[in-house]
Amino acid sequence: MKGLIYTALLMLSMISIKSCSCEEMILDVENFETLFGCNNTKYSLKLDIRNDYILIRNKSDFDEIVSGDCHPDIDFDIYDLVIGRQSSGSINDTIIYNLMQTCPGKDVLLTIGVYHGMGAMPSNVTYHALIPKLRSIKDLEVIIDTDYEF
């Protein structure tokens, strides 16, 4: 009996250690412009929000919410689209996306870094990330960092 209790405690401790040892996984973010041959979408896509984002999970929502020069046929069976607009005090040169998952099956964190250029002209930039399909909307956390400068 003592051996059975010891074995059960050992197995429980191994399970708890294993569940805490998840490593962060970096996930792919598809480049909208490269994938669909669109140019300068940070200024050409039209979106009726500012300083916020929307998670689009299907074509009908995409067609209703987004307009502009490039309106590709996104495969929403594979991707979800995080799209938003951010205003800043200077021209935006580059947008960097970092998508991470703490453990398989856990929440996903998307960090969007908006890099400022040398110009002092205020701008509004549209960012967009095609990410792997999520299980549910609440699985995603988005952080927008506008403090980057070259």
C-alpha positions in Angstrom: 0.0 0.0 0.0 2.8 2.3 0.9 4.4 1.7 -2.5 1.2 2.5 -4.3 0.8 5.8 -2.5 4.5 6.6 -3.2 4.1 5.8 -6.9 0.9 7.9 -7.1 2.6 10.9 -5.4 5.6 10.5 -7.7 3.4 10.4 -10.8 1.5 13.5 -9.6 4.7 15.5 -9.0 6.0 14.5 -12.5 2.8 15.6 -14.1 2.9 19.0 -12.3 6.6 19.5 -13.2 5.9 18.6 -16.8 2.9 20.9 -17.1 5.1 23.8 -15.8 8.0 23.2 -18.2 6.3 24.4 -21.4 8.6 26.5 -23.5 7.4 29.5 -25.6 6.8 28.6 -29.2 7.2 31.3 -31.9 4.4 31.0 -34.5 4.4 32.1 -38.1 2.7 35.4 -39.1 2.1 35.5 -42.8 3.2 38.7 -44.6 0.0 40.1 -46.2 1.9 42.0 -48.9 4.1 39.1 -49.9 1.4 36.4 -49.8 -1.1 38.4 -51.9 1.1 40.7 -53.9 -0.3 43.9 -52.3 1.8 47.1 -52.0 2.0 49.5 -49.1 -1.1 48.2 -47.3 -0.2 50.0 -44.1 -1.6 53.2 -45.9 -3.9 51.7 -48.6 -6.2 49.4 -46.6 -9.2 51.3 -45.2 -10.6 50.4 -41.8 -13.1 52.5 -39.8 -11.4 52.2 -36.4 -8.4 54.0 -34.8 -6.1 52.9 -32.1 -7.7 49.5 -31.8 -7.8 46.2 -33.6 -10.4 43.7 -34.9 -10.0 39.9 -35.2 -11.6 38.8 -38.4 -12.4 35.1 -38.7 -14.4 34.8 -41.9 -14.7 36.3 -45.4 -18.1 38.0 -45.0 -16.7 40.1 -42.0 -13.6 40.9 -44.0 -15.6 42.1 -47.0 -17.8 44.2 -44.7 -15.1 45.8 -42.5 -12.1 46.2 -44.8 -11.8 48.1 -48.1 -8.9 49.5 -50.2 -6.7 48.8 -53.1 -5.9 45.3 -52.1 -8.8 43.0 -51.1 -7.5 39.4 -51.4 -9.3 36.2 -51.1 -8.0 35.0 -47.7 -8.5 31.4 -46.7 -10.3 31.8 -43.4 -10.2 28.0 -42.8 -6.5 28.4 -42.3 -6.0 31.9 -41.0 -7.5 34.5 -38.7 -6.8 38.2 -39.6 -5.8 40.7 -36.9 -6.2 44.1 -38.4 -6.2 47.6 -36.9 -5.2 51.2 -37.1 -2.8 53.1 -34.9 -2.0 56.8 -34.9 1.3 58.2 -33.9 3.3 61.4 -33.9 5.6 60.4 -36.8 5.8 58.6 -40.0 5.8 54.8 -39.6 8.6 53.0 -41.5 8.2 49.4 -40.5 5.8 47.1 -38.6 7.2 44.0 -36.9 4.9 41.1 -35.8 5.8 38.6 -33.1 3.4 35.8 -32.4 4.0 33.5 -29.5 2.3 30.7 -27.7 3.3 29.7 -24.2 2.4 26.0 -24.5 0.6 24.0 -27.2 -3.1 24.6 -26.8 -2.7 27.7 -24.6 -3.3 31.4 -25.2 -1.5 33.2 -28.0 0.2 36.6 -27.7 0.6 38.9 -30.7 3.0 41.8 -30.3 2.9 44.5 -33.0 5.9 46.9 -33.0 5.3 50.1 -35.0 8.7 51.5 -35.8 8.9 55.3 -36.2 10.8 56.9 -39.0 12.7 60.2 -39.1 9.8 62.3 -40.3 7.8 64.3 -37.7 4.5 64.2 -39.7 1.7 62.4 -37.7 0.3 59.4 -39.4 -2.3 56.6 -39.1 -1.0 53.2 -40.1 -3.0 50.0 -40.7 -1.4 46.9 -39.5 -2.5 43.3 -40.3 -1.3 39.9 -39.3 -2.5 36.6 -40.8 -2.2 34.2 -37.9 -2.9 30.5 -37.7 -6.6 29.8 -37.0 -7.5 30.2 -33.3 -9.8 27.9 -31.3 -11.7 30.9 -30.0 -11.4 34.7 -29.9 -10.5 34.8 -26.2 -7.3 32.8 -27.0 -5.6 35.9 -28.3 -3.9 38.8 -26.6 -2.7 41.7 -28.7 -0.1 44.3 -27.5 0.7 47.3 -29.7 4.0 48.9 -29.0 4.4 52.4 -30.7 7.6 53.3 -28.8 10.0 51.8 -31.4 12.4 54.2 -33.1 15.2 53.7 -35.6 
